[in-house]
Amino acid sequence: MYNRCREYDDETREDVCDMIDRYDFVYDETLEFIVRENADDFARLFYFMKGVEHINNDIYILDGYGNLRNVDKGDFENLIDDIAYRIDRELSPPKHNFSMG
């Protein structure tokens, strides 16, 4: 998905890929960094990892509190809807407000 958005961004000079970044997806290398940075704070790591049910995923997401949880289908559906809305808005002709008088 990111590669397709990057192609669109390159062709149109838009920033759709930034939308993906705003969803706070966390990949293994970022996860490892966060865990290393908090290695001396067991309570923080406990709450950080509390929302993770499956540890074999390659991608997670940060919730509103900065804690980790598994990505679910709804996260991707929301992202796709946001991207489609953004692209549709960019492709729609501008609406002009012509007033008489």
DORO-896914 format. One record per atom (N, C-alpha, C): x, y, z negated; atom name. Coordinates in Angstrom, 2 decimals, m for minus. Atoms other than C-alpha are relative to their C-alpha. Layout:
<atoms>
ATOM      east     north        up   atom
ATOM         X         Y         Z     CA
...
</atoms>
This chain:
<atoms>
ATOM      east     north        up   atom
ATOM      0.83     m1.17      0.00      N
ATOM      0.00      0.00      0.00     CA
ATOM      0.89      1.25      0.00      C
ATOM     m0.88     m1.16      0.09      N
ATOM      2.81      2.38     m0.91     CA
ATOM      0.67      0.28      1.35      C
ATOM     m0.66     m0.18     m1.30      N
ATOM      4.56      1.79      2.42     CA
ATOM     m0.94      0.63      1.02      C
ATOM      0.98     m0.59     m0.92      N
ATOM      1.38      2.58      4.38     CA
ATOM     m0.24      1.47     m0.33      C
ATOM      0.19     m1.41      0.41      N
ATOM      0.87      5.76      2.36     CA
ATOM      1.22      0.83      0.38      C
ATOM     m1.21     m0.71     m0.37      N
ATOM      4.48      6.73      2.98     CA
ATOM     m0.01      0.30      1.50      C
ATOM      0.10     m0.22     m1.45      N
ATOM      3.95      6.29      6.74     CA
ATOM     m0.98      1.14      0.29      C
ATOM      0.99     m1.05     m0.19      N
ATOM      0.84      8.47      6.55     CA
ATOM      0.59      1.35     m0.41      C
ATOM     m0.61     m1.24      0.47      N
ATOM      2.71     11.10      4.54     CA
ATOM      1.03      0.52      0.99      C
ATOM     m1.03     m0.41     m0.97      N
ATOM      5.57     11.13      7.04     CA
ATOM     m0.62      0.57      1.27      C
ATOM      0.65     m0.46     m1.23      N
ATOM      3.20     11.56      9.98     CA
ATOM     m0.78      1.30     m0.19      C
ATOM      0.91     m1.14      0.20      N
ATOM      0.94     14.18      8.42     CA
ATOM      0.57      1.08     m0.91      C
ATOM     m0.60     m0.93      0.98      N
ATOM      3.23     15.91      5.92     CA
ATOM     m0.88      0.20     m1.22      C
ATOM      0.84     m0.02      1.20      N
ATOM      0.73     15.11      3.16     CA
ATOM      0.77     m0.65     m1.14      C
ATOM     m0.65      0.61      1.16      N
ATOM      1.53     13.78     m0.30     CA
ATOM     m0.89     m1.04     m0.67      C
ATOM      0.87      1.05      0.52      N
ATOM     m0.78     10.79     m0.69     CA
ATOM      0.77     m0.92     m0.95      C
ATOM     m0.79      0.87      0.88      N
ATOM      2.05      8.76     m2.26     CA
ATOM      0.08      0.54     m1.41      C
ATOM     m0.01     m0.57      1.34      N
ATOM      2.05     11.17     m5.17     CA
ATOM     m1.19     m0.48     m0.81      C
ATOM      1.17      0.51      0.70      N
ATOM     m1.41      9.88     m6.01     CA
ATOM      0.31     m1.34     m0.64      C
ATOM     m0.37      1.30      0.56      N
ATOM      0.02      6.41     m6.52     CA
ATOM      0.87      0.20     m1.24      C
ATOM     m0.87     m0.26      1.14      N
ATOM      2.69      7.81     m8.84     CA
ATOM     m0.78      0.50     m1.21      C
ATOM      0.80     m0.53      1.11      N
ATOM      0.04      9.56    m10.94     CA
ATOM     m0.79     m1.07     m0.73      C
ATOM      0.72      1.08      0.66      N
ATOM     m1.56      6.23    m11.77     CA
ATOM      0.82     m0.70     m1.08      C
ATOM     m0.87      0.54      1.05      N
ATOM      1.36      5.39    m14.10     CA
ATOM      0.17     m1.51      0.06      C
ATOM     m0.36      1.41     m0.13      N
ATOM      2.05      1.95    m12.70     CA
ATOM      1.42     m0.18     m0.50      C
ATOM     m1.31      0.28      0.57      N
ATOM      5.04      0.39    m14.45     CA
ATOM      0.49     m1.32      0.59      C
ATOM     m0.62      1.18     m0.59      N
ATOM      7.35     m2.06    m12.74     CA
ATOM      1.07     m0.52     m0.96      C
ATOM     m0.93      0.66      0.90      N
ATOM      9.86     m4.42    m14.33     CA
ATOM      1.17      0.87     m0.45      C
ATOM     m1.18     m0.78      0.37      N
ATOM     12.85     m2.06    m14.20     CA
ATOM     m0.36      1.14     m0.95      C
ATOM      0.45     m1.06      0.91      N
ATOM     10.90      0.77    m15.87     CA
ATOM     m0.38     m0.58     m1.35      C
ATOM      0.38      0.68      1.24      N
ATOM      9.49     m1.63    m18.44     CA
ATOM      1.23     m0.33     m0.83      C
ATOM     m1.24      0.35      0.71      N
ATOM     12.97     m2.85    m19.33     CA
ATOM      0.63      1.24     m0.63      C
ATOM     m0.55     m1.25      0.52      N
ATOM     14.14      0.76    m19.76     CA
ATOM     m0.77      0.46     m1.24      C
ATOM      0.82     m0.45      1.13      N
ATOM     11.23      1.66    m22.06     CA
ATOM      0.23     m0.88     m1.22      C
ATOM     m0.22      0.91      1.12      N
ATOM     11.75     m1.44    m24.19     CA
ATOM      1.38      0.24     m0.61      C
ATOM     m1.35     m0.29      0.52      N
ATOM     15.51     m0.74    m24.51     CA
ATOM      0.01      1.29     m0.81      C
ATOM      0.01     m1.29      0.68      N
ATOM     14.83      2.87    m25.51     CA
ATOM     m0.72     m0.06     m1.35      C
ATOM      0.76      0.13      1.24      N
ATOM     12.44      1.73    m28.26     CA
ATOM      0.35     m1.25     m0.79      C
ATOM     m0.39      1.28      0.61      N
ATOM     14.31     m1.39    m29.37     CA
ATOM      0.12      0.08     m1.52      C
ATOM     m0.16     m0.13      1.45      N
ATOM     14.86     m0.02    m32.88     CA
ATOM     m1.30      0.36     m0.71      C
ATOM      1.29     m0.36      0.58      N
ATOM     11.16      0.75    m33.46     CA
ATOM     m1.01     m1.11      0.28      C
ATOM      0.85      1.17     m0.20      N
ATOM      9.29     m2.53    m33.86     CA
ATOM     m1.47      0.39      0.09      C
ATOM      1.41     m0.40     m0.01      N
ATOM      5.95     m0.83    m34.62     CA
ATOM     m0.37      0.61      1.35      C
ATOM      0.27     m0.62     m1.31      N
ATOM      6.18      1.24    m31.43     CA
ATOM     m0.10     m1.06      1.08      C
ATOM      0.02      1.08     m1.00      N
ATOM      6.99     m1.85    m29.35     CA
ATOM     m1.25     m0.86     m0.14      C
ATOM      1.21      0.80      0.23      N
ATOM      4.11     m3.74    m30.97     CA
ATOM     m1.20      0.66      0.65      C
ATOM      1.15     m0.69     m0.59      N
ATOM      1.55     m1.10    m30.01     CA
ATOM      0.17      0.21      1.50      C
ATOM     m0.27     m0.18     m1.42      N
ATOM      3.22     m0.51    m26.65     CA
ATOM     m0.40     m1.24      0.80      C
ATOM      0.25      1.26     m0.71      N
ATOM      2.83     m4.19    m25.68     CA
ATOM     m1.35     m0.64     m0.34      C
ATOM      1.23      0.61      0.50      N
ATOM     m0.49     m4.85    m27.45     CA
ATOM     m1.04     m0.27      1.09      C
ATOM      0.99      0.17     m1.06      N
ATOM     m2.59     m4.45    m24.28     CA
ATOM      0.40     m0.97      1.09      C
ATOM     m0.47      0.93     m1.02      N
ATOM     m0.55     m6.98    m22.31     CA
ATOM     m0.48     m1.41     m0.35      C
ATOM      0.51      1.35      0.21      N
ATOM     m2.33    m10.32    m21.98     CA
ATOM      0.79     m1.03      0.78      C
ATOM     m0.76      0.91     m0.86      N
ATOM     m0.22    m11.85    m19.21     CA
ATOM      1.38      0.60      0.21      C
ATOM     m1.35     m0.57     m0.09      N
ATOM      3.54    m11.40    m19.31     CA
ATOM      0.71     m0.34      1.30      C
ATOM     m0.63      0.39     m1.25      N
ATOM      4.25    m12.87    m15.89     CA
ATOM     m0.33      0.94      1.16      C
ATOM      0.32     m0.96     m1.06      N
ATOM      2.94     m9.86    m13.96     CA
ATOM      1.24      0.79      0.39      C
ATOM     m1.10     m0.84     m0.45      N
ATOM      5.31     m7.75    m11.89     CA
ATOM     m0.33      1.47     m0.14      C
ATOM      0.44     m1.39      0.08      N
ATOM      3.29     m4.58    m12.39     CA
ATOM     m0.99      0.14     m1.15      C
ATOM      0.88     m0.34      1.12      N
ATOM      1.60     m3.02    m15.39     CA
ATOM     m0.43      1.45      0.19      C
ATOM      0.42     m1.40     m0.05      N
ATOM     m0.02      0.34    m16.08     CA
ATOM      0.03      0.56     m1.42      C
ATOM      0.04     m0.67      1.29      N
ATOM      0.28      2.85    m18.89     CA
ATOM     m1.40      0.54     m0.23      C
ATOM      1.31     m0.55      0.31      N
ATOM     m2.96      3.72    m20.62     CA
ATOM      0.13      1.45     m0.42      C
ATOM      0.00     m1.40      0.38      N
ATOM     m3.91      7.18    m21.82     CA
ATOM      0.86      0.34     m1.20      C
ATOM     m0.84     m0.20      1.18      N
ATOM     m1.83      6.71    m24.98     CA
ATOM      1.47     m0.32      0.28      C
ATOM     m1.37      0.35     m0.34      N
ATOM      1.32      5.66    m23.14     CA
ATOM      0.35     m1.44     m0.35      C
ATOM     m0.22      1.41      0.29      N
ATOM      0.86      2.00    m24.03     CA
ATOM     m0.23     m0.83      1.25      C
ATOM      0.02      0.87     m1.17      N
ATOM      1.21     m0.85    m21.59     CA
ATOM     m1.23     m0.90     m0.02      C
ATOM      1.05      1.02     m0.15      N
ATOM     m1.60     m3.03    m20.28     CA
ATOM      0.14     m0.61      1.39      C
ATOM      0.01      0.64     m1.31      N
ATOM     m2.12     m5.42    m17.41     CA
ATOM     m0.82      0.81      0.99      C
ATOM      0.76     m0.64     m1.07      N
ATOM     m3.29     m3.99    m14.12     CA
ATOM     m1.16     m0.92      0.34      C
ATOM      1.13      0.82     m0.42      N
ATOM     m6.74     m5.16    m13.14     CA
ATOM     m0.53      0.49      1.35      C
ATOM      0.58     m0.30     m1.32      N
ATOM     m8.79     m5.09     m9.96     CA
ATOM     m0.54      1.43      0.06      C
ATOM      0.57     m1.34      0.05      N
ATOM    m10.50     m1.88    m11.02     CA
ATOM      1.03      1.10      0.19      C
ATOM     m1.06     m1.00     m0.18      N
ATOM     m7.19      0.00    m11.15     CA
ATOM      0.30      0.20      1.47      C
ATOM     m0.27     m0.09     m1.43      N
ATOM     m6.54     m0.81     m7.52     CA
ATOM     m1.20      0.57      0.77      C
ATOM      1.19     m0.55     m0.66      N
ATOM    m10.14     m0.07     m6.51     CA
ATOM     m0.06      1.51     m0.18      C
ATOM      0.00     m1.44      0.24      N
ATOM     m9.91      3.36     m8.15     CA
ATOM      1.06      0.71      0.82      C
ATOM     m1.07     m0.59     m0.79      N
ATOM     m6.61      4.08     m6.46     CA
ATOM     m0.38      0.06      1.47      C
ATOM      0.41      0.03     m1.40      N
ATOM     m7.94      3.04     m3.05     CA
ATOM     m1.09      1.03      0.26      C
ATOM      1.06     m1.00     m0.16      N
ATOM    m11.06      5.17     m3.54     CA
ATOM      0.58      1.42      0.00      C
ATOM     m0.61     m1.33      0.07      N
ATOM     m8.93      8.19     m4.51     CA
ATOM      0.79      0.32      1.27      C
ATOM     m0.78     m0.21     m1.23      N
ATOM     m6.63      7.74     m1.51     CA
ATOM     m0.94      0.22      1.18      C
ATOM      0.95     m0.15     m1.10      N
ATOM     m9.56      7.28      0.88     CA
ATOM     m0.69      1.36     m0.05      C
ATOM      0.63     m1.31      0.14      N
ATOM    m11.26     10.39     m0.50     CA
ATOM      0.96      1.10      0.43      C
ATOM     m1.00     m1.02     m0.34      N
ATOM     m8.05     12.40     m0.15     CA
ATOM      0.23      0.05      1.51      C
ATOM     m0.22      0.04     m1.44      N
ATOM     m7.45     11.26      3.43     CA
ATOM     m1.23      0.51      0.74      C
ATOM      1.23     m0.47     m0.63      N
ATOM    m11.10     11.83      4.36     CA
ATOM     m0.10      1.52     m0.11      C
ATOM      0.04     m1.45      0.19      N
ATOM    m10.91     15.35      2.92     CA
ATOM      1.00      0.70      0.91      C
ATOM     m1.03     m0.59     m0.86      N
ATOM     m7.71     16.04      4.87     CA
ATOM     m0.40     m0.06      1.48      C
ATOM      0.37      0.17     m1.40      N
ATOM     m9.21     14.78      8.13     CA
ATOM     m1.29      0.72      0.38      C
ATOM      1.27     m0.68     m0.28      N
ATOM    m12.55     16.56      7.80     CA
ATOM      0.27      1.43      0.45      C
ATOM     m0.20     m1.39     m0.44      N
ATOM    m12.83     19.83      9.69     CA
ATOM     m0.45      0.96     m1.10      C
ATOM      0.39     m0.96      1.04      N
ATOM    m13.01     22.89      7.45     CA
ATOM     m1.40      0.53      0.25      C
ATOM      1.36     m0.55     m0.10      N
ATOM    m16.46     24.22      6.74     CA
ATOM      0.11      1.50     m0.10      C
ATOM     m0.03     m1.44     m0.01      N
ATOM    m16.90     27.85      7.60     CA
ATOM     m1.33      0.53     m0.50      C
ATOM      1.19     m0.64      0.51      N
ATOM    m19.34     30.09      5.88     CA
ATOM     m0.19      1.31      0.77      C
ATOM      0.27     m1.19     m0.81      N
ATOM    m20.62     32.50      8.47     CA
ATOM     m1.25      0.67     m0.55      C
ATOM      1.17     m0.71      0.50      N
ATOM    m22.91     35.14      7.13     CA
ATOM     m0.41      1.05      1.04      C
ATOM      0.55     m0.97     m0.93      N
ATOM    m25.11     37.35      9.20     CA
ATOM     m0.12      1.35     m0.72      C
ATOM      0.20     m1.30      0.58      N
ATOM    m24.86     41.01      8.46     CA
ATOM      1.20      0.78     m0.23      C
</atoms>
